[in-house]
Amino acid sequence: MEPKTLNRPHFHKLSAVRLALEEDVAYGCYVTAVEIIEEIKRLPRTEQNRVIDFVRKAGESRPLTPDELGELARQMAEAKDPTEADRLQAEIVRGFYGRAADA
């Protein structure tokens, strides 16, 4: 015996509306980067430090885009200081493979 299915032509549209509403609720309202930065400036120093730590850790684990890698490679090739070139090379490797723990 075949399972009985219901014919609901509008179900897909309702699901899309529900998901859109859930997305709005999940993010609350849209806030620009400038507004977030201004809010961070108003935080006590200890809370600002927590935000800074979060951003550093998030940036370390994010792979770089091809454009970002290309820009770092350009800077490395043009670097006059060997220490700066080494730093840029390490940044390229980190940006390509991820953090050292992930590599």
Summary of the structure (lengths in Angstrom):
residues: 103
radius of gyration: 23.3
end to end distance: 53.8
largest distance: 77.7
contacts: 186
relative contact order: 0.07
helix: 71%
strand: 0%
